Amino acid sequence: MDCHLLNTPALIAKKRDGHTLTKSEIQYFIDGVVNGDNVELAQLGAMLMAIKLRGMSMDETVLLTAAMKESGETLHWPDQWKHILVDKHSTGGVGDKVSLILAPALAACGLKVPMISGRGLSFTGGTLDKLEAIPGFNVSMSPDEIIRTLDTVGCCIVGQTQDIDPADRIMYAVRDLTATVDSIPLITASIISKKAAENIAALVLDVKFGEASFMKTKEDAMNLATWLVDVGTGCGIKTEAVISSMDIPLGHTVGNGLEVKEAIECLSGNGAEQLVELVSVEGGLLLHSVGKVNSLEEGENLIKRTLNNGSALEKFQAMIVAQGVNQKLAERICEREGDVFRVLRKANFKTPIKAHKSGFVDDMNALLIAELCSDLGAGRKRSGDPINHAIGVELLKLVGDSVQQDEVLAYVHHDEEFVNGFLERIASGIMINDQLNADYNIKRIHHIIT
């Protein structure tokens, strides 16, 4: 249908009545959203609600994703990089510092990683927030600067510019206001359109489930992951997904600066087993997708080798220097066995949480711990709020570890004195039993979708 015959109310009514939108209709609507003509704010809200209630087919979602991708600037690369450009996306979690480790590890394996990341809202810390705990780190880079950094270093971690996928930026804000955030087609189009704008060859998705994640059940996570993989593939990206649990924090730290510290420890070959598992599997999938290795296992081993031999740490250091950090400060942060808090700001207080009895750490309430960290200043209540990079919780014991009465389980890093009962609330999130629950499974990765 010719665009001059289209009109927005008719398209809203068509979707409201459960019919399928065509490519030209979707393109007309997205053009109107971005250009500010043909689609008023109320009409955008109405269309989003129609999609939320009536859904979209997979083919429709691919068309919507492609139109959103083309709504703004897309990144372009030298021809010789065409088959080695990769990225990763996580649906968010507590203590998730995988991106800080994975990007330089992949660069150390010879891939190019133009990682466009986001900020945290509510209890989750975003990748950019973590990196900004490092003095001087700049998350804003022009396309030319990104190309230069990929050429010399192999990876960068930057924020989304106003020119990349403006349709998603506009639609996301309205989704938040219209209770349409949890629409699977809209979630899928939002995530994949930004990645497609990077013009990457392969993408791995970490779709989390559990109490401290957007998807509460494994089944819901599997459904979202299937949509993401199918739409990513439909947009010409080799896309795979990892289904991982998020009931307990990932690794030993929750909080921006503390997570930088743990990321550097992992890059130095001293990472928590569950963290190394996620990094190596996600990296192995990408290496296999682009033909760098012959199997997932070979890819996992190659990623682990970069963590153990220091090559990933060298890439991390080079990346933060390329993104504005002073060379000497970067060297101090990345010293093996060094103290990163010679550079990163320390909290005013470091208060221990002790075991009330002997036994085994049987569970940790990731959501409770994260929410209390946020209350202390580590998170945001609304977009644009300042955050305190020094705040967080450092877990000395993980689920499955044995403890003795009065042994320190964790430290809370905070700047203000606790109000009455605050420490007890955090301590209540760490459960100790006389015996380990034989049915409890601390395995992180539950499924891989290709």
KALIN-V459891 format. One line per field, one symbol per residue. ss: DSSP state (H for helix, E for strand, - for the rest). burial: + if it has 16 or more other C-alpha atoms within 10 Angstrom, else -. A space follows every 50 residues. Layout:
ss = ???
burial = ???
//
This chain:
ss = --HHH--HHHHHHHHH------HHHHHHHHHHHHH-----HHHHHHHHHH HHHH---HHHHHHHHHHHH---------HHH---EEEEEE-------HHH HHHHHHHH---EEEEEE----E----HHHHH-----------HHHHHHHH HH--EEEEE------HHHHHHHHHHHH------HHHHHHHHHHHHH---- -EEEEEEEE-----E--HHHHHHHHHHHHHHHHH---EEEEEEEE----- --EE-HHHHHHHHHHHH-----HHHHHHHHHHHHHHHHH------HHHHH HHHHHHHHH-HHHHHHHHHHHH----HHHHHHH------HHH------EE EEEE----EEEEEE-HHHHHHHHHHHHH-E-----------EEEE----- -EE----EEEEEEE-------HHHHHH--EEEE-----------EEEEE-
burial = -------+--++--++---++-+-++++++++++---++---++++++++ ++-+++--++++++++++++++++--+-----++++++++-+++++++++ +++++++++++++++++++++-+++++++++++++++++-+----++-++ --+++++++++--++++++-++-++----++-++++++++++++++++++ ++++++++++++++++-+-+++-++++++++++++-++++++++++++++ ++++++++++++++++++++++--++++++++++++++++-++--+--++ -+++++++-++++++++++++++-+---++++++-+---+---++++--+ ++++++-+++++++++++++++++-+++++------+++++++++-++++ -++---+++++++++----------++-++++---+-----+-++--+++
//
